[in-house]
Amino acid sequence: MRIVYLHQYFFTRSMVGIAGNRSYEFARRLVAMGHQVDMVTSYTYDQGHAHLDWFETEEDGIRVHWLPVPYSNKMDFKKRVKAFFRFAIRASRKAVEIEADVVIATSGPLTIAVPGIFASWYRNIPFVFEVRDLWPEGAIQLNVLTNPMAKWLARRLERFAYARSRHIVALSPGMRDGIAGTGVSASKVTIIPNAADIDLFQPDADGSEVREKYGLNSYFTLAYFGTMGLANGLNFVLDAAAELKAREVTDIRFLLHGDGMERPYLEKRARDEGLDNVLFTGPTPKDEMAKFLAGVDVCMTIFKNAPVLQTSSPNKMFDALAAGKPVLTNMPGWLESIAVRDKTGVFIKPDDPIDFADKVIWMRDHPDALREFGKNARRIAEERFSRDVLARQLECVLLSTQFSNANSAVKKVESVGERDLA
């Protein structure tokens, strides 16, 4: 099978990126299965690069087509949208040049559907749309997208993308329900959640280097890894840090590792309020993250308290599971069930720093429970969220689009079982 894979922000493990590397991990596994994969993406790094237009590299057997397009998660919304449309237009032209049997586009941004739809129409091949965020609903609920005309256009594009796709991949039960809420048949949507890097992250990894470097040896440490943006609501972590300071708890540290448009404000607040129990580090490439996870006691998955974010399937949660680390989350629904039902960690009430502080102290004081959480985390990472298993599911979806009975054939991929995802 010849696959054109569209992902505007494609990263390998060795790259410092603004997004996860799901498309890289799946693409290299598809290559190992015997398929040809052409990745069409943007180059967001040093804009002094010798290439000013499309250029190609090979990454673990994946032929990657790069288009230099300046982008940073510190950009304002208008600049981001400009980058989205610039890439969508140029990628549409590139995608039709590549011989393929199927085209898959993975969001965000939503505009990535445009070259997917165009290539599907031009070459008369199936289009599979992978939805990694419910957009534009997320931007609307976060008050990022406020213009009425822009909202209308975005919703029209969303529905057009769903209508023109042969099949849709959603990353969580909540995303599936959100897509179905637009009128899409449930039989057209398959859940393939984010995956755990069980080969990169190991429960017995040595974290002494990180603990020594950041002075964490005598502290119970909770860490957040990832983007520090509006959606992540990391002021909540600082609220909990302030609550612990007020209680004169001195042996707990919060480590915020990553970057984003909110990081300067968070750092300023921590300085202004004397929150020396909060450390800021990173960002680093994915292949260095294993050291950081090994060096902390608990991994946090925190989001702003907005209903649409409860549908998220965040990489940071699954990396924590792979590393055998207890998790702490403030997201009701699916992520809460992974923490509580699967006994991998604790759930804290959104926007409640007192409950946050109470749960952190409880985790510090119950090391036996944390060890059990860690064992359960690794177990479900291996059993339900292995990249090898989920890549096979994606292969089945792509293969099934080659046949007229795609909707019935695709049911074979749901070996994880909706009872495990609900």
C-alpha positions in Angstrom: 0.0 0.0 0.0 1.3 3.5 -1.0 0.3 6.0 1.7 0.5 9.8 1.6 0.5 10.9 5.3 -0.2 14.6 5.9 0.8 16.0 9.2 1.8 19.7 9.4 3.9 19.2 12.6 5.8 16.0 12.2 8.6 15.2 14.7 10.9 12.3 15.2 12.1 11.4 18.7 15.3 13.4 18.3 13.6 16.6 17.4 12.5 19.3 19.9 8.9 19.8 18.9 5.6 21.4 19.7 3.6 18.3 19.3 3.8 14.5 19.9 5.4 12.1 17.5 2.4 9.8 16.9 2.7 10.2 13.1 6.4 9.3 13.1 5.9 6.2 15.3 2.9 5.0 13.2 4.6 5.8 9.9 7.8 3.9 10.7 5.8 0.9 11.8 3.8 1.0 8.6 7.0 1.0 6.6 8.2 -2.0 8.7 4.9 -3.7 7.7 5.9 -3.3 4.0 4.1 -0.2 3.0 5.4 2.9 1.3 4.9 6.1 3.3 5.4 9.6 2.1 5.1 12.2 4.9 4.1 15.7 3.9 5.0 18.2 6.6 6.4 21.6 7.4 9.9 22.6 8.6 9.6 24.9 11.6 13.1 25.0 12.8 16.0 27.3 11.8 14.6 29.4 9.0 18.2 30.1 7.8 18.1 26.5 6.5 19.7 26.1 3.1 16.4 25.0 1.7 13.8 27.7 1.0 11.3 25.4 -0.7 10.4 21.8 -0.5 13.2 19.3 0.3 13.3 15.6 1.2 14.9 13.4 3.8 14.5 9.8 4.8 13.6 9.1 8.4 13.6 5.4 9.3 12.3 4.4 5.8 9.8 7.3 5.7 10.2 9.6 2.8 9.6 13.0 4.3 8.7 16.1 2.2 9.4 19.3 4.2 8.2 22.8 3.4 9.8 25.6 5.5 6.9 27.4 7.2 7.8 29.6 10.2 5.8 28.5 13.3 6.0 28.6 17.1 3.6 27.8 19.8 4.3 31.3 21.1 2.7 32.9 18.0 -0.6 34.7 18.3 -3.7 33.2 16.8 -3.6 35.2 13.5 0.0 34.3 12.8 -0.8 30.6 13.4 -3.8 30.7 11.0 -1.6 32.3 8.4 0.9 29.4 8.8 -1.9 26.9 8.6 -3.3 28.2 5.3 0.1 28.7 3.7 0.9 25.1 4.4 -2.5 23.8 3.3 -2.3 25.4 -0.1 1.3 24.3 -0.8 0.7 20.8 0.6 -2.3 20.3 -1.7 0.0 20.7 -4.7 2.6 18.4 -3.3 0.2 15.7 -2.3 -1.2 15.2 -5.8 2.3 14.7 -7.2 2.8 11.6 -5.1 1.5 8.2 -6.4 -0.7 6.7 -3.6 -3.4 4.3 -2.8 -4.7 6.2 0.2 -4.2 9.5 1.9 -4.4 10.2 5.6 -4.4 13.6 7.2 -3.9 14.1 10.9 -5.1 17.2 12.7 -4.4 19.8 14.1 -4.8 22.1 12.5 -8.1 21.4 10.9 -6.8 23.0 7.6 -4.7 19.8 7.1 -7.9 18.2 5.8 -7.7 20.5 2.7 -4.7 18.8 1.0 -6.1 15.4 2.0 -9.5 16.1 0.4 -7.8 17.6 -2.7 -5.4 14.7 -3.2 -8.3 12.2 -2.6 -10.4 14.0 -5.3 -7.5 14.5 -7.8 -6.2 10.9 -7.6 -9.5 9.2 -6.8 -8.2 7.5 -3.7 -9.7 7.2 -0.2 -9.2 9.9 2.3 -8.9 9.0 6.1 -9.1 11.9 8.5 -7.5 11.5 12.0 -9.0 13.9 14.6 -6.6 14.6 17.4 -8.5 17.6 18.8 -12.1 18.7 18.4 -11.6 21.8 16.4 -13.1 24.4 16.1 -15.0 23.6 19.3 -11.9 23.8 21.4 -10.9 27.2 20.1 -14.4 28.5 20.6 -14.7 27.3 24.2 -11.2 28.7 25.0 -12.3 32.1 23.5 -9.5 31.9 20.9 -11.9 31.9 18.0 -14.5 34.6 18.6 -15.4 36.1 15.2 -18.9 34.9 14.2 -17.9 34.5 10.5 -14.7 32.7 11.4 -16.7 30.3 13.6 -19.1 29.6 10.8 -16.4 29.0 8.3 -14.5 26.7 10.7 -17.5 24.6 11.4 -18.3 24.4 7.7 -14.7 23.1 7.1 -15.1 20.6 9.9 -18.3 19.1 8.5 -16.9 19.2 4.9 -13.8 17.2 6.1 -16.0 14.6 7.9 -18.3 14.3 4.8 -15.4 13.8 2.3 -13.5 11.3 4.4 -13.9 7.6 3.8 -13.2 6.9 7.4 -12.4 8.9 10.6 -10.0 8.0 13.4 -10.7 9.6 16.8 -8.3 9.5 19.7 -10.8 9.1 22.5 -14.4 8.1 23.2 -15.2 11.8 23.8 -13.8 12.8 20.4 -15.9 10.0 18.8 -19.0 11.4 20.5 -18.2 14.9 19.4 -17.8 13.9 15.8 -21.0 11.9 15.9 -22.7 15.0 17.3 -22.1 16.7 14.0 -24.2 14.0 12.2 -21.5 11.5 11.3 -22.5 7.9 11.5 -20.8 6.1 14.4 -19.8 3.3 12.0 -17.6 5.7 10.2 -15.5 6.4 13.3 -12.8 4.2 14.9 -11.1 5.0 18.1 -7.3 4.6 18.1 -6.0 6.3 21.2 -2.7 7.9 21.7 -0.1 5.3 22.4 2.5 4.4 25.1 6.2 4.3 24.1 6.9 1.1 26.0 10.3 0.8 24.4 11.5 4.4 25.1 10.1 4.6 28.6 11.0 2.0 31.2 9.9 1.7 34.8 13.4 0.8 36.0 15.1 3.7 34.2 17.7 5.6 36.2 16.6 9.1 37.1 19.5 10.0 39.4 21.0 12.4 36.8 17.9 14.5 36.6 17.3 14.5 40.4 20.9 15.5 41.0 20.9 18.2 38.3 17.7 19.9 39.6 18.3 19.3 43.3 15.3 16.9 43.6 16.9 14.2 45.8 15.2 15.3 49.0 11.8 16.3 47.4 8.6 14.5 46.4 8.3 15.7 42.8 5.4 16.0 40.5 6.1 16.9 36.9 4.2 18.2 33.9 5.7 17.6 30.5 4.5 19.4 27.3 3.1 22.6 25.9 2.4 25.5 28.3 -0.5 27.1 26.5 -4.0 28.4 27.2 -5.6 25.0 27.0 -3.2 23.5 29.6 -4.4 25.7 32.5 -1.1 25.5 34.4 -2.0 28.3 36.7 -3.8 25.6 38.5 -0.5 24.0 39.4 0.8 27.3 40.7 -2.4 27.6 42.8 -1.6 24.2 44.4 2.0 25.3 44.9 0.8 28.4 46.7 -1.6 26.4 48.8 1.3 24.1 49.9 3.4 27.1 50.7 0.7 28.5 52.8 0.6 25.2 54.7 4.4 25.4 55.1 4.9 22.1 53.3 8.5 22.2 52.2 9.3 18.8 50.8 7.2 18.9 47.6 8.3 20.3 44.3 6.4 20.8 41.0 8.5 20.6 37.8 7.0 22.2 34.6 9.0 20.9 31.6 8.3 22.4 28.2 7.6 25.7 26.5 4.7 27.7 25.2 3.1 31.1 25.1 2.1 30.9 28.8 5.5 30.0 30.1 6.8 33.6 30.6 3.6 34.5 32.5 3.8 31.4 34.7 7.5 32.0 35.5 6.8 35.7 36.4 3.9 34.6 38.7 6.1 32.1 40.4 8.8 34.7 41.0 6.4 37.4 42.1 4.7 35.0 44.6 7.9 33.4 45.8 6.9 30.0 44.6 10.3 28.4 44.9 8.6 25.0 45.0 8.0 25.3 41.2 10.8 24.6 38.7 10.8 25.3 35.0 12.8 23.2 32.6 13.1 22.2 29.0 12.0 21.7 26.3 14.0 18.7 25.2 13.7 16.1 22.4 11.4 13.1 23.0 14.3 10.7 23.3 15.6 12.6 26.3 12.3 12.7 28.1 12.8 9.2 29.5 15.5 10.6 31.9 13.1 13.2 33.2 10.2 10.8 33.8 12.6 8.5 35.6 13.6 11.3 37.9 10.2 12.3 39.2 7.6 10.6 41.5 4.3 11.5 39.8 3.3 12.7 36.3 0.6 15.3 36.0 -1.9 15.6 33.1 -3.5 19.0 33.6 -5.9 21.0 31.4 -8.0 24.1 31.7 -11.5 23.4 33.0 -13.3 23.4 29.6 -15.8 20.6 28.5 -14.1 20.1 25.1 -10.8 19.4 26.7 -12.3 16.4 28.6 -12.2 14.6 25.2 -8.4 14.8 25.1 -6.0 11.9 24.5 -2.7 13.6 25.6 0.7 12.1 24.9 1.9 13.0 28.4 -0.6 10.6 30.0 0.5 7.7 27.9 4.2 8.5 28.3 3.6 8.4 32.1 1.9 5.0 31.8 4.7 3.6 29.8 7.3 4.8 32.3 5.3 3.1 35.1 4.7 6.4 36.9 1.6 7.2 39.0 -0.6 9.8 37.3 -2.5 12.8 38.6 -5.2 14.4 36.4 -7.9 17.0 36.7 -9.9 15.8 33.6 -13.2 14.2 34.3 -14.3 11.4 32.1 -12.0 9.1 30.2 -8.7 10.3 31.8 -10.3 10.2 35.2 -11.3 6.5 34.6 -7.7 5.6 33.6 -6.5 7.1 36.9 -9.2 5.8 39.2 -10.8 2.8 37.6 -7.5 1.4 36.4 -5.8 2.3 39.6 -3.0 4.2 38.0 -3.2 7.4 40.1 -5.6 10.0 41.4 -8.2 12.4 40.1 -8.3 16.0 41.5 -11.3 18.3 41.2 -10.9 20.9 38.5 -10.2 24.4 39.8 -9.9 23.2 43.4 -6.3 23.9 44.7 -7.2 22.6 48.2 -8.2 19.2 46.8 -5.0 19.3 44.6 -2.8 20.0 47.6 -4.6 17.4 49.7 -4.1 14.7 47.0 -0.5 15.6 46.5 0.2 15.2 50.3 -1.7 11.9 50.3 0.5 10.6 47.4 3.6 11.7 49.2 2.5 9.8 52.4 1.5 6.6 50.7 4.5 5.2 48.8 3.1 1.7 48.8 0.0 2.9 46.9 2.2 4.8 44.5 4.2 1.6 43.7 0.9 -0.2 42.9 -0.2 2.7 40.7 3.1 2.5 38.8 2.8 -1.3 38.3 -0.8 -0.9 37.0 0.3 2.0 34.7 2.9 -0.1 33.0 0.6 -3.1 32.7 -2.2 -1.2 30.9 0.4 0.6 28.7 1.6 -2.8 27.5 -1.8 -4.5 27.2 -3.9 -1.6 25.8 -1.8 1.2 24.5 1.2 -0.3 22.8 2.2 1.5 19.6 2.7 -1.9 17.8 -0.9 -2.9 18.6 -2.4 0.5 17.7 -0.3 0.8 14.5 -1.8 -2.5 13.3 -5.2 -1.0 14.0 -4.4 2.0 11.8 -3.1 -0.3 9.1 -6.5 -2.2 9.1 -8.4 1.1 8.8 -6.3 2.2 5.8 -6.5 -1.2 4.1 -10.3 -1.4 4.7 -10.8 1.9 2.7 -9.7 0.0 -0.4 -12.9 -2.0 -0.3 -16.6 -1.0 -0.7 -17.4 -2.7 2.7 -15.0 -0.4 4.6 -17.4 0.3 7.5 -17.8 -3.4 8.3 -14.2 -4.4 7.7 -12.9 -1.7 10.0 -14.6 -3.3 12.9 -11.8 -5.8 13.0 -9.4 -3.2 14.3 -11.2 -2.7 17.5 -9.4 -5.4 19.4 -8.7 -3.0 22.2 -12.5 -3.0 22.8 -14.7 -0.1 23.5 -15.2 -1.3 27.1 -11.5 -0.6 27.6 -11.8 2.9 26.2 -15.1 4.0 27.6 
